[in-house]
Amino acid sequence: MDIKAHITGTVWKIEVGVGDEVEEDEVVIILESMKMEMPIEAPADGTITELLVAEGDSVQEGQVVARMDED
């Protein structure tokens, strides 16, 4: 399952690592956009399988930033 950015911004902080188990609505990545912090949350319970961005990267709305397997 893809986890996508819902807004254009900069990756401010990555809260999880590959292999981490997450719960639905748990913050995975925090974006900074227009001086505001915008969390990207897990869409379901699962395990993070891939991170496609690094802190400081610019992302576009709809860009896949991470992937996870659902439990």
CHARMM-style PDB file with segment names, atoms N, HN, CA, C and O in Angstrom:
ATOM      1  N   MET     1       0.846  -1.172   0.000  1.00  0.00      PROA
ATOM      2  CA  MET     1       0.000   0.000   0.000  1.00  0.00      PROA
ATOM      3  C   MET     1       0.893   1.237   0.000  1.00  0.00      PROA
ATOM      4  O   MET     1       1.846   1.337   0.773  1.00  0.00      PROA
ATOM      5  N   ASP     2       0.565   2.169  -0.879  1.00  0.00      PROA
ATOM      6  HN  ASP     2      -0.209   2.088  -1.507  1.00  0.00      PROA
ATOM      7  CA  ASP     2       1.331   3.407  -0.974  1.00  0.00      PROA
ATOM      8  C   ASP     2       0.843   4.421   0.055  1.00  0.00      PROA
ATOM      9  O   ASP     2      -0.354   4.541   0.314  1.00  0.00      PROA
ATOM     10  N   ILE     3       1.789   5.142   0.631  1.00  0.00      PROA
ATOM     11  HN  ILE     3       2.761   5.045   0.421  1.00  0.00      PROA
ATOM     12  CA  ILE     3       1.480   6.280   1.510  1.00  0.00      PROA
ATOM     13  C   ILE     3       1.898   7.518   0.734  1.00  0.00      PROA
ATOM     14  O   ILE     3       3.059   7.650   0.345  1.00  0.00      PROA
ATOM     15  N   LYS     4       0.952   8.427   0.508  1.00  0.00      PROA
ATOM     16  HN  LYS     4       0.009   8.320   0.823  1.00  0.00      PROA
ATOM     17  CA  LYS     4       1.203   9.579  -0.359  1.00  0.00      PROA
ATOM     18  C   LYS     4       1.147  10.894   0.405  1.00  0.00      PROA
ATOM     19  O   LYS     4       0.442  11.029   1.405  1.00  0.00      PROA
ATOM     20  N   ALA     5       1.911  11.857  -0.098  1.00  0.00      PROA
ATOM     21  HN  ALA     5       2.483  11.748  -0.910  1.00  0.00      PROA
ATOM     22  CA  ALA     5       1.859  13.228   0.426  1.00  0.00      PROA
ATOM     23  C   ALA     5       0.531  13.841   0.003  1.00  0.00      PROA
ATOM     24  O   ALA     5       0.122  13.700  -1.150  1.00  0.00      PROA
ATOM     25  N   HSD     6      -0.133  14.509   0.909  1.00  0.00      PROA
ATOM     26  HN  HSD     6       0.199  14.624   1.845  1.00  0.00      PROA
ATOM     27  CA  HSD     6      -1.414  15.137   0.597  1.00  0.00      PROA
ATOM     28  C   HSD     6      -1.258  16.631   0.323  1.00  0.00      PROA
ATOM     29  O   HSD     6      -2.239  17.338   0.091  1.00  0.00      PROA
ATOM     30  N   ILE     7      -0.008  17.102   0.354  1.00  0.00      PROA
ATOM     31  HN  ILE     7       0.789  16.528   0.543  1.00  0.00      PROA
ATOM     32  CA  ILE     7       0.276  18.515   0.112  1.00  0.00      PROA
ATOM     33  C   ILE     7       1.712  18.635  -0.387  1.00  0.00      PROA
ATOM     34  O   ILE     7       2.550  17.797  -0.053  1.00  0.00      PROA
ATOM     35  N   THR     8       2.006  19.645  -1.167  1.00  0.00      PROA
ATOM     36  HN  THR     8       1.325  20.326  -1.438  1.00  0.00      PROA
ATOM     37  CA  THR     8       3.375  19.919  -1.603  1.00  0.00      PROA
ATOM     38  C   THR     8       4.136  20.544  -0.438  1.00  0.00      PROA
ATOM     39  O   THR     8       3.622  21.442   0.229  1.00  0.00      PROA
ATOM     40  N   GLY     9       5.350  20.079  -0.193  1.00  0.00      PROA
ATOM     41  HN  GLY     9       5.768  19.350  -0.735  1.00  0.00      PROA
ATOM     42  CA  GLY     9       6.134  20.625   0.910  1.00  0.00      PROA
ATOM     43  C   GLY     9       7.506  19.981   0.986  1.00  0.00      PROA
ATOM     44  O   GLY     9       7.988  19.375   0.029  1.00  0.00      PROA
ATOM     45  N   THR    10       8.120  20.129   2.151  1.00  0.00      PROA
ATOM     46  HN  THR    10       7.728  20.621   2.928  1.00  0.00      PROA
ATOM     47  CA  THR    10       9.447  19.584   2.422  1.00  0.00      PROA
ATOM     48  C   THR    10       9.336  18.569   3.548  1.00  0.00      PROA
ATOM     49  O   THR    10       8.637  18.801   4.534  1.00  0.00      PROA
ATOM     50  N   VAL    11      10.033  17.436   3.400  1.00  0.00      PROA
ATOM     51  HN  VAL    11      10.602  17.248   2.599  1.00  0.00      PROA
ATOM     52  CA  VAL    11      10.042  16.430   4.461  1.00  0.00      PROA
ATOM     53  C   VAL    11      10.806  17.010   5.644  1.00  0.00      PROA
ATOM     54  O   VAL    11      12.015  17.225   5.566  1.00  0.00      PROA
ATOM     55  N   TRP    12      10.100  17.260   6.733  1.00  0.00      PROA
ATOM     56  HN  TRP    12       9.118  17.086   6.796  1.00  0.00      PROA
ATOM     57  CA  TRP    12      10.706  17.842   7.919  1.00  0.00      PROA
ATOM     58  C   TRP    12      11.246  16.758   8.839  1.00  0.00      PROA
ATOM     59  O   TRP    12      12.359  16.869   9.354  1.00  0.00      PROA
ATOM     60  N   LYS    13      10.444  15.694   9.047  1.00  0.00      PROA
ATOM     61  HN  LYS    13       9.541  15.604   8.628  1.00  0.00      PROA
ATOM     62  CA  LYS    13      10.875  14.632   9.962  1.00  0.00      PROA
ATOM     63  C   LYS    13      10.235  13.311   9.553  1.00  0.00      PROA
ATOM     64  O   LYS    13       9.053  13.254   9.214  1.00  0.00      PROA
ATOM     65  N   ILE    14      11.036  12.253   9.592  1.00  0.00      PROA
ATOM     66  HN  ILE    14      11.996  12.299   9.868  1.00  0.00      PROA
ATOM     67  CA  ILE    14      10.538  10.902   9.355  1.00  0.00      PROA
ATOM     68  C   ILE    14      10.418  10.221  10.713  1.00  0.00      PROA
ATOM     69  O   ILE    14      11.396  10.100  11.451  1.00  0.00      PROA
ATOM     70  N   GLU    15       9.217   9.783  11.029  1.00  0.00      PROA
ATOM     71  HN  GLU    15       8.422   9.881  10.430  1.00  0.00      PROA
ATOM     72  CA  GLU    15       8.914   9.249  12.356  1.00  0.00      PROA
ATOM     73  C   GLU    15       9.059   7.730  12.464  1.00  0.00      PROA
ATOM     74  O   GLU    15       9.012   7.190  13.569  1.00  0.00      PROA
ATOM     75  N   VAL    16       9.235   7.032  11.340  1.00  0.00      PROA
ATOM     76  HN  VAL    16       9.273   7.470  10.442  1.00  0.00      PROA
ATOM     77  CA  VAL    16       9.288   5.565  11.350  1.00  0.00      PROA
ATOM     78  C   VAL    16      10.469   5.083  10.520  1.00  0.00      PROA
ATOM     79  O   VAL    16      11.078   5.853   9.777  1.00  0.00      PROA
ATOM     80  N   GLY    17      10.779   3.820  10.654  1.00  0.00      PROA
ATOM     81  HN  GLY    17      10.285   3.194  11.257  1.00  0.00      PROA
ATOM     82  CA  GLY    17      11.820   3.196   9.849  1.00  0.00      PROA
ATOM     83  C   GLY    17      11.275   1.965   9.146  1.00  0.00      PROA
ATOM     84  O   GLY    17      10.192   1.481   9.477  1.00  0.00      PROA
ATOM     85  N   VAL    18      12.022   1.464   8.180  1.00  0.00      PROA
ATOM     86  HN  VAL    18      12.901   1.857   7.911  1.00  0.00      PROA
ATOM     87  CA  VAL    18      11.633   0.232   7.490  1.00  0.00      PROA
ATOM     88  C   VAL    18      11.576  -0.896   8.511  1.00  0.00      PROA
ATOM     89  O   VAL    18      12.486  -1.072   9.321  1.00  0.00      PROA
ATOM     90  N   GLY    19      10.492  -1.652   8.453  1.00  0.00      PROA
ATOM     91  HN  GLY    19       9.752  -1.510   7.795  1.00  0.00      PROA
ATOM     92  CA  GLY    19      10.296  -2.756   9.393  1.00  0.00      PROA
ATOM     93  C   GLY    19       9.462  -2.384  10.601  1.00  0.00      PROA
ATOM     94  O   GLY    19       9.040  -3.263  11.353  1.00  0.00      PROA
ATOM     95  N   ASP    20       9.215  -1.092  10.804  1.00  0.00      PROA
ATOM     96  HN  ASP    20       9.558  -0.378  10.193  1.00  0.00      PROA
ATOM     97  CA  ASP    20       8.392  -0.663  11.939  1.00  0.00      PROA
ATOM     98  C   ASP    20       6.930  -1.015  11.699  1.00  0.00      PROA
ATOM     99  O   ASP    20       6.409  -0.854  10.595  1.00  0.00      PROA
ATOM    100  N   GLU    21       6.283  -1.494  12.742  1.00  0.00      PROA
ATOM    101  HN  GLU    21       6.706  -1.625  13.639  1.00  0.00      PROA
ATOM    102  CA  GLU    21       4.851  -1.731  12.682  1.00  0.00      PROA
ATOM    103  C   GLU    21       4.146  -0.443  13.083  1.00  0.00      PROA
ATOM    104  O   GLU    21       4.521   0.206  14.059  1.00  0.00      PROA
ATOM    105  N   VAL    22       3.118  -0.080  12.317  1.00  0.00      PROA
ATOM    106  HN  VAL    22       2.813  -0.608  11.524  1.00  0.00      PROA
ATOM    107  CA  VAL    22       2.369   1.147  12.581  1.00  0.00      PROA
ATOM    108  C   VAL    22       0.883   0.831  12.684  1.00  0.00      PROA
ATOM    109  O   VAL    22       0.402  -0.171  12.155  1.00  0.00      PROA
ATOM    110  N   GLU    23       0.179   1.702  13.372  1.00  0.00      PROA
ATOM    111  HN  GLU    23       0.570   2.516  13.802  1.00  0.00      PROA
ATOM    112  CA  GLU    23      -1.264   1.578  13.497  1.00  0.00      PROA
ATOM    113  C   GLU    23      -1.920   2.614  12.597  1.00  0.00      PROA
ATOM    114  O   GLU    23      -1.318   3.640  12.280  1.00  0.00      PROA
ATOM    115  N   GLU    24      -3.154   2.345  12.188  1.00  0.00      PROA
ATOM    116  HN  GLU    24      -3.643   1.511  12.445  1.00  0.00      PROA
ATOM    117  CA  GLU    24      -3.902   3.291  11.380  1.00  0.00      PROA
ATOM    118  C   GLU    24      -3.886   4.663  12.047  1.00  0.00      PROA
ATOM    119  O   GLU    24      -4.077   4.768  13.259  1.00  0.00      PROA
ATOM    120  N   ASP    25      -3.661   5.700  11.270  1.00  0.00      PROA
ATOM    121  HN  ASP    25      -3.505   5.615  10.286  1.00  0.00      PROA
ATOM    122  CA  ASP    25      -3.610   7.099  11.712  1.00  0.00      PROA
ATOM    123  C   ASP    25      -2.353   7.471  12.498  1.00  0.00      PROA
ATOM    124  O   ASP    25      -2.261   8.592  13.000  1.00  0.00      PROA
ATOM    125  N   GLU    26      -1.379   6.558  12.618  1.00  0.00      PROA
ATOM    126  HN  GLU    26      -1.453   5.648  12.210  1.00  0.00      PROA
ATOM    127  CA  GLU    26      -0.102   6.894  13.262  1.00  0.00      PROA
ATOM    128  C   GLU    26       0.714   7.763  12.312  1.00  0.00      PROA
ATOM    129  O   GLU    26       0.756   7.504  11.109  1.00  0.00      PROA
ATOM    130  N   VAL    27       1.361   8.793  12.850  1.00  0.00      PROA
ATOM    131  HN  VAL    27       1.327   9.003  13.827  1.00  0.00      PROA
ATOM    132  CA  VAL    27       2.155   9.694  12.018  1.00  0.00      PROA
ATOM    133  C   VAL    27       3.393   8.959  11.505  1.00  0.00      PROA
ATOM    134  O   VAL    27       4.155   8.379  12.278  1.00  0.00      PROA
ATOM    135  N   VAL    28       3.574   8.997  10.187  1.00  0.00      PROA
ATOM    136  HN  VAL    28       2.955   9.468   9.559  1.00  0.00      PROA
ATOM    137  CA  VAL    28       4.698   8.342   9.520  1.00  0.00      PROA
ATOM    138  C   VAL    28       5.768   9.375   9.159  1.00  0.00      PROA
ATOM    139  O   VAL    28       6.955   9.173   9.417  1.00  0.00      PROA
ATOM    140  N   ILE    29       5.331  10.478   8.563  1.00  0.00      PROA
ATOM    141  HN  ILE    29       4.367  10.642   8.353  1.00  0.00      PROA
ATOM    142  CA  ILE    29       6.229  11.543   8.107  1.00  0.00      PROA
ATOM    143  C   ILE    29       5.567  12.878   8.398  1.00  0.00      PROA
ATOM    144  O   ILE    29       4.345  13.001   8.320  1.00  0.00      PROA
ATOM    145  N   ILE    30       6.377  13.883   8.734  1.00  0.00      PROA
ATOM    146  HN  ILE    30       7.370  13.783   8.797  1.00  0.00      PROA
ATOM    147  CA  ILE    30       5.866  15.237   8.926  1.00  0.00      PROA
ATOM    148  C   ILE    30       6.440  16.116   7.824  1.00  0.00      PROA
ATOM    149  O   ILE    30       7.654  16.192   7.636  1.00  0.00      PROA
ATOM    150  N   LEU    31       5.539  16.779   7.097  1.00  0.00      PROA
ATOM    151  HN  LEU    31       4.553  16.717   7.249  1.00  0.00      PROA
ATOM    152  CA  LEU    31       5.936  17.723   6.054  1.00  0.00      PROA
ATOM    153  C   LEU    31       5.869  19.135   6.604  1.00  0.00      PROA
ATOM    154  O   LEU    31       5.082  19.424   7.505  1.00  0.00      PROA
ATOM    155  N   GLU    32       6.704  20.015   6.053  1.00  0.00      PROA
ATOM    156  HN  GLU    32       7.343  19.780   5.321  1.00  0.00      PROA
ATOM    157  CA  GLU    32       6.634  21.449   6.362  1.00  0.00      PROA
ATOM    158  C   GLU    32       6.191  22.134   5.085  1.00  0.00      PROA
ATOM    159  O   GLU    32       6.790  21.962   4.024  1.00  0.00      PROA
ATOM    160  N   SER    33       5.131  22.913   5.210  1.00  0.00      PROA
ATOM    161  HN  SER    33       4.644  23.053   6.072  1.00  0.00      PROA
ATOM    162  CA  SER    33       4.620  23.653   4.068  1.00  0.00      PROA
ATOM    163  C   SER    33       4.088  24.983   4.561  1.00  0.00      PROA
ATOM    164  O   SER    33       3.236  25.018   5.449  1.00  0.00      PROA
ATOM    165  N   MET    34       4.573  26.071   4.002  1.00  0.00      PROA
ATOM    166  HN  MET    34       5.265  26.043   3.281  1.00  0.00      PROA
ATOM    167  CA  MET    34       4.143  27.419   4.385  1.00  0.00      PROA
ATOM    168  C   MET    34       4.229  27.635   5.908  1.00  0.00      PROA
ATOM    169  O   MET    34       3.322  28.190   6.528  1.00  0.00      PROA
ATOM    170  N   LYS    35       5.344  27.181   6.482  1.00  0.00      PROA
ATOM    171  HN  LYS    35       6.082  26.731   5.978  1.00  0.00      PROA
ATOM    172  CA  LYS    35       5.638  27.349   7.914  1.00  0.00      PROA
ATOM    173  C   LYS    35       4.716  26.539   8.820  1.00  0.00      PROA
ATOM    174  O   LYS    35       4.663  26.781  10.026  1.00  0.00      PROA
ATOM    175  N   MET    36       3.990  25.578   8.248  1.00  0.00      PROA
ATOM    176  HN  MET    36       4.034  25.381   7.269  1.00  0.00      PROA
ATOM    177  CA  MET    36       3.113  24.718   9.043  1.00  0.00      PROA
ATOM    178  C   MET    36       3.601  23.276   8.950  1.00  0.00      PROA
ATOM    179  O   MET    36       4.104  22.850   7.911  1.00  0.00      PROA
ATOM    180  N   GLU    37       3.450  22.528  10.043  1.00  0.00      PROA
ATOM    181  HN  GLU    37       3.042  22.874  10.888  1.00  0.00      PROA
ATOM    182  CA  GLU    37       3.776  21.108  10.046  1.00  0.00      PROA
ATOM    183  C   GLU    37       2.513  20.322   9.697  1.00  0.00      PROA
ATOM    184  O   GLU    37       1.464  20.500  10.316  1.00  0.00      PROA
ATOM    185  N   MET    38       2.634  19.447   8.693  1.00  0.00      PROA
ATOM    186  HN  MET    38       3.486  19.302   8.190  1.00  0.00      PROA
ATOM    187  CA  MET    38       1.500  18.665   8.221  1.00  0.00      PROA
ATOM    188  C   MET    38       1.853  17.181   8.312  1.00  0.00      PROA
ATOM    189  O   MET    38       2.719  16.716   7.571  1.00  0.00      PROA
ATOM    190  N   PRO    39       1.205  16.426   9.202  1.00  0.00      PROA
ATOM    191  CA  PRO    39       1.529  14.999   9.323  1.00  0.00      PROA
ATOM    192  C   PRO    39       0.952  14.171   8.180  1.00  0.00      PROA
ATOM    193  O   PRO    39      -0.145  14.439   7.691  1.00  0.00      PROA
ATOM    194  N   ILE    40       1.712  13.163   7.765  1.00  0.00      PROA
ATOM    195  HN  ILE    40       2.603  12.945   8.162  1.00  0.00      PROA
ATOM    196  CA  ILE    40       1.215  12.124   6.868  1.00  0.00      PROA
ATOM    197  C   ILE    40       1.031  10.894   7.745  1.00  0.00      PROA
ATOM    198  O   ILE    40       1.965  10.452   8.415  1.00  0.00      PROA
ATOM    199  N   GLU    41      -0.171  10.349   7.734  1.00  0.00      PROA
ATOM    200  HN  GLU    41      -0.929  10.708   7.189  1.00  0.00      PROA
ATOM    201  CA  GLU    41      -0.502   9.249   8.638  1.00  0.00      PROA
ATOM    202  C   GLU    41      -0.656   7.938   7.887  1.00  0.00      PROA
ATOM    203  O   GLU    41      -0.960   7.922   6.695  1.00  0.00      PROA
ATOM    204  N   ALA    42      -0.445   6.843   8.596  1.00  0.00      PROA
ATOM    205  HN  ALA    42      -0.198   6.856   9.565  1.00  0.00      PROA
ATOM    206  CA  ALA    42      -0.647   5.511   8.014  1.00  0.00      PROA
ATOM    207  C   ALA    42      -2.128   5.317   7.712  1.00  0.00      PROA
ATOM    208  O   ALA    42      -2.973   5.607   8.559  1.00  0.00      PROA
ATOM    209  N   PRO    43      -2.454   4.830   6.514  1.00  0.00      PROA
ATOM    210  CA  PRO    43      -3.853   4.635   6.156  1.00  0.00      PROA
ATOM    211  C   PRO    43      -4.482   3.394   6.778  1.00  0.00      PROA
ATOM    212  O   PRO    43      -5.703   3.238   6.748  1.00  0.00      PROA
ATOM    213  N   ALA    44      -3.661   2.509   7.341  1.00  0.00      PROA
ATOM    214  HN  ALA    44      -2.669   2.636   7.365  1.00  0.00      PROA
ATOM    215  CA  ALA    44      -4.151   1.268   7.943  1.00  0.00      PROA
ATOM    216  C   ALA    44      -3.072   0.716   8.867  1.00  0.00      PROA
ATOM    217  O   ALA    44      -1.953   1.227   8.884  1.00  0.00      PROA
ATOM    218  N   ASP    45      -3.394  -0.314   9.630  1.00  0.00      PROA
ATOM    219  HN  ASP    45      -4.303  -0.730   9.616  1.00  0.00      PROA
ATOM    220  CA  ASP    45      -2.392  -1.026  10.411  1.00  0.00      PROA
ATOM    221  C   ASP    45      -1.480  -1.778   9.446  1.00  0.00      PROA
ATOM    222  O   ASP    45      -1.943  -2.312   8.438  1.00  0.00      PROA
ATOM    223  N   GLY    46      -0.186  -1.820   9.753  1.00  0.00      PROA
ATOM    224  HN  GLY    46       0.190  -1.386  10.572  1.00  0.00      PROA
ATOM    225  CA  GLY    46       0.720  -2.565   8.876  1.00  0.00      PROA
ATOM    226  C   GLY    46       2.172  -2.378   9.248  1.00  0.00      PROA
ATOM    227  O   GLY    46       2.501  -1.921  10.343  1.00  0.00      PROA
ATOM    228  N   THR    47       3.038  -2.744   8.309  1.00  0.00      PROA
ATOM    229  HN  THR    47       2.771  -3.116   7.420  1.00  0.00      PROA
ATOM    230  CA  THR    47       4.487  -2.671   8.498  1.00  0.00      PROA
ATOM    231  C   THR    47       5.087  -1.844   7.370  1.00  0.00      PROA
ATOM    232  O   THR    47       4.780  -2.066   6.199  1.00  0.00      PROA
ATOM    233  N   ILE    48       5.943  -0.891   7.725  1.00  0.00      PROA
ATOM    234  HN  ILE    48       6.193  -0.711   8.677  1.00  0.00      PROA
ATOM    235  CA  ILE    48       6.618  -0.050   6.739  1.00  0.00      PROA
ATOM    236  C   ILE    48       7.627  -0.921   5.981  1.00  0.00      PROA
ATOM    237  O   ILE    48       8.484  -1.561   6.591  1.00  0.00      PROA
ATOM    238  N   THR    49       7.517  -0.940   4.650  1.00  0.00      PROA
ATOM    239  HN  THR    49       6.821  -0.421   4.154  1.00  0.00      PROA
ATOM    240  CA  THR    49       8.413  -1.767   3.834  1.00  0.00      PROA
ATOM    241  C   THR    49       9.437  -0.945   3.062  1.00  0.00      PROA
ATOM    242  O   THR    49      10.482  -1.461   2.666  1.00  0.00      PROA
ATOM    243  N   GLU    50       9.136   0.343   2.847  1.00  0.00      PROA
ATOM    244  HN  GLU    50       8.287   0.763   3.169  1.00  0.00      PROA
ATOM    245  CA  GLU    50      10.049   1.174   2.052  1.00  0.00      PROA
ATOM    246  C   GLU    50       9.797   2.647   2.352  1.00  0.00      PROA
ATOM    247  O   GLU    50       8.651   3.088   2.438  1.00  0.00      PROA
ATOM    248  N   LEU    51      10.878   3.398   2.508  1.00  0.00      PROA
ATOM    249  HN  LEU    51      11.808   3.039   2.437  1.00  0.00      PROA
ATOM    250  CA  LEU    51      10.803   4.860   2.611  1.00  0.00      PROA
ATOM    251  C   LEU    51      11.407   5.420   1.325  1.00  0.00      PROA
ATOM    252  O   LEU    51      12.533   5.077   0.965  1.00  0.00      PROA
ATOM    253  N   LEU    52      10.668   6.275   0.638  1.00  0.00      PROA
ATOM    254  HN  LEU    52       9.753   6.554   0.930  1.00  0.00      PROA
ATOM    255  CA  LEU    52      11.096   6.773  -0.667  1.00  0.00      PROA
ATOM    256  C   LEU    52      11.598   8.209  -0.622  1.00  0.00      PROA
ATOM    257  O   LEU    52      11.942   8.781  -1.657  1.00  0.00      PROA
ATOM    258  N   VAL    53      11.642   8.790   0.562  1.00  0.00      PROA
ATOM    259  HN  VAL    53      11.362   8.326   1.403  1.00  0.00      PROA
ATOM    260  CA  VAL    53      12.120  10.168   0.734  1.00  0.00      PROA
ATOM    261  C   VAL    53      13.070  10.218   1.925  1.00  0.00      PROA
ATOM    262  O   VAL    53      13.129   9.296   2.739  1.00  0.00      PROA
ATOM    263  N   ALA    54      13.806  11.313   2.005  1.00  0.00      PROA
ATOM    264  HN  ALA    54      13.758  12.062   1.344  1.00  0.00      PROA
ATOM    265  CA  ALA    54      14.698  11.568   3.136  1.00  0.00      PROA
ATOM    266  C   ALA    54      14.352  12.942   3.704  1.00  0.00      PROA
ATOM    267  O   ALA    54      13.752  13.772   3.020  1.00  0.00      PROA
ATOM    268  N   GLU    55      14.732  13.175   4.951  1.00  0.00      PROA
ATOM    269  HN  GLU    55      15.219  12.501   5.506  1.00  0.00      PROA
ATOM    270  CA  GLU    55      14.504  14.481   5.561  1.00  0.00      PROA
ATOM    271  C   GLU    55      15.175  15.551   4.711  1.00  0.00      PROA
ATOM    272  O   GLU    55      16.334  15.411   4.320  1.00  0.00      PROA
ATOM    273  N   GLY    56      14.442  16.616   4.430  1.00  0.00      PROA
ATOM    274  HN  GLY    56      13.500  16.730   4.748  1.00  0.00      PROA
ATOM    275  CA  GLY    56      14.944  17.701   3.610  1.00  0.00      PROA
ATOM    276  C   GLY    56      14.505  17.633   2.158  1.00  0.00      PROA
ATOM    277  O   GLY    56      14.640  18.610   1.422  1.00  0.00      PROA
ATOM    278  N   ASP    57      13.976  16.478   1.734  1.00  0.00      PROA
ATOM    279  HN  ASP    57      13.866  15.684   2.332  1.00  0.00      PROA
ATOM    280  CA  ASP    57      13.506  16.336   0.348  1.00  0.00      PROA
ATOM    281  C   ASP    57      12.243  17.161   0.116  1.00  0.00      PROA
ATOM    282  O   ASP    57      11.421  17.325   1.018  1.00  0.00      PROA
ATOM    283  N   SER    58      12.101  17.671  -1.091  1.00  0.00      PROA
ATOM    284  HN  SER    58      12.768  17.538  -1.824  1.00  0.00      PROA
ATOM    285  CA  SER    58      10.855  18.328  -1.510  1.00  0.00      PROA
ATOM    286  C   SER    58       9.948  17.268  -2.109  1.00  0.00      PROA
ATOM    287  O   SER    58      10.406  16.389  -2.839  1.00  0.00      PROA
ATOM    288  N   VAL    59       8.649  17.353  -1.799  1.00  0.00      PROA
ATOM    289  HN  VAL    59       8.277  18.067  -1.206  1.00  0.00      PROA
ATOM    290  CA  VAL    59       7.672  16.408  -2.340  1.00  0.00      PROA
ATOM    291  C   VAL    59       6.497  17.170  -2.933  1.00  0.00      PROA
ATOM    292  O   VAL    59       6.193  18.296  -2.537  1.00  0.00      PROA
ATOM    293  N   GLN    60       5.851  16.529  -3.884  1.00  0.00      PROA
ATOM    294  HN  GLN    60       6.098  15.615  -4.205  1.00  0.00      PROA
ATOM    295  CA  GLN    60       4.675  17.100  -4.529  1.00  0.00      PROA
ATOM    296  C   GLN    60       3.418  16.406  -4.007  1.00  0.00      PROA
ATOM    297  O   GLN    60       3.466  15.256  -3.569  1.00  0.00      PROA
ATOM    298  N   GLU    61       2.307  17.113  -4.060  1.00  0.00      PROA
ATOM    299  HN  GLU    61       2.268  18.047  -4.416  1.00  0.00      PROA
ATOM    300  CA  GLU    61       1.030  16.528  -3.669  1.00  0.00      PROA
ATOM    301  C   GLU    61       0.795  15.260  -4.486  1.00  0.00      PROA
ATOM    302  O   GLU    61       0.934  15.271  -5.709  1.00  0.00      PROA
ATOM    303  N   GLY    62       0.437  14.167  -3.810  1.00  0.00      PROA
ATOM    304  HN  GLY    62       0.324  14.157  -2.816  1.00  0.00      PROA
ATOM    305  CA  GLY    62       0.172  12.894  -4.466  1.00  0.00      PROA
ATOM    306  C   GLY    62       1.383  12.000  -4.645  1.00  0.00      PROA
ATOM    307  O   GLY    62       1.242  10.849  -5.060  1.00  0.00      PROA
ATOM    308  N   GLN    63       2.571  12.505  -4.339  1.00  0.00      PROA
ATOM    309  HN  GLN    63       2.685  13.439  -4.001  1.00  0.00      PROA
ATOM    310  CA  GLN    63       3.802  11.710  -4.475  1.00  0.00      PROA
ATOM    311  C   GLN    63       3.831  10.603  -3.422  1.00  0.00      PROA
ATOM    312  O   GLN    63       3.490  10.833  -2.262  1.00  0.00      PROA
ATOM    313  N   VAL    64       4.238   9.404  -3.832  1.00  0.00      PROA
ATOM    314  HN  VAL    64       4.514   9.216  -4.774  1.00  0.00      PROA
ATOM    315  CA  VAL    64       4.393   8.296  -2.897  1.00  0.00      PROA
ATOM    316  C   VAL    64       5.654   8.542  -2.069  1.00  0.00      PROA
ATOM    317  O   VAL    64       6.743   8.702  -2.621  1.00  0.00      PROA
ATOM    318  N   VAL    65       5.502   8.573  -0.744  1.00  0.00      PROA
ATOM    319  HN  VAL    65       4.618   8.444  -0.296  1.00  0.00      PROA
ATOM    320  CA  VAL    65       6.640   8.842   0.144  1.00  0.00      PROA
ATOM    321  C   VAL    65       7.092   7.599   0.895  1.00  0.00      PROA
ATOM    322  O   VAL    65       8.225   7.533   1.372  1.00  0.00      PROA
ATOM    323  N   ALA    66       6.200   6.606   1.001  1.00  0.00      PROA
ATOM    324  HN  ALA    66       5.280   6.660   0.614  1.00  0.00      PROA
ATOM    325  CA  ALA    66       6.530   5.357   1.701  1.00  0.00      PROA
ATOM    326  C   ALA    66       5.578   4.276   1.224  1.00  0.00      PROA
ATOM    327  O   ALA    66       4.537   4.547   0.626  1.00  0.00      PROA
ATOM    328  N   ARG    67       5.972   3.037   1.511  1.00  0.00      PROA
ATOM    329  HN  ARG    67       6.818   2.817   1.997  1.00  0.00      PROA
ATOM    330  CA  ARG    67       5.106   1.893   1.206  1.00  0.00      PROA
ATOM    331  C   ARG    67       4.997   1.027   2.454  1.00  0.00      PROA
ATOM    332  O   ARG    67       5.907   0.971   3.281  1.00  0.00      PROA
ATOM    333  N   MET    68       3.861   0.357   2.561  1.00  0.00      PROA
ATOM    334  HN  MET    68       3.122   0.403   1.889  1.00  0.00      PROA
ATOM    335  CA  MET    68       3.636  -0.521   3.707  1.00  0.00      PROA
ATOM    336  C   MET    68       2.833  -1.730   3.289  1.00  0.00      PROA
ATOM    337  O   MET    68       2.098  -1.699   2.302  1.00  0.00      PROA
ATOM    338  N   ASP    69       2.986  -2.813   4.067  1.00  0.00      PROA
ATOM    339  HN  ASP    69       3.584  -2.838   4.868  1.00  0.00      PROA
ATOM    340  CA  ASP    69       2.145  -3.999   3.921  1.00  0.00      PROA
ATOM    341  C   ASP    69       1.080  -3.930   5.001  1.00  0.00      PROA
ATOM    342  O   ASP    69       1.377  -3.652   6.163  1.00  0.00      PROA
ATOM    343  N   GLU    70      -0.138  -4.178   4.620  1.00  0.00      PROA
ATOM    344  HN  GLU    70      -0.380  -4.404   3.676  1.00  0.00      PROA
ATOM    345  CA  GLU    70      -1.220  -4.187   5.609  1.00  0.00      PROA
ATOM    346  C   GLU    70      -1.180  -5.464   6.415  1.00  0.00      PROA
ATOM    347  O   GLU    70      -0.828  -6.530   5.909  1.00  0.00      PROA
ATOM    348  N   ASP    71      -1.546  -5.339   7.677  1.00  0.00      PROA
ATOM    349  HN  ASP    71      -1.832  -4.473   8.087  1.00  0.00      PROA
ATOM    350  CA  ASP    71      -1.642  -6.545   8.547  1.00  0.00      PROA
ATOM    351  C   ASP    71      -2.930  -7.280   8.254  1.00  0.00      PROA
ATOM    352  OT1 ASP    71      -3.207  -8.311   8.867  1.00  0.00      PROA
TER     353      ASP     71
END
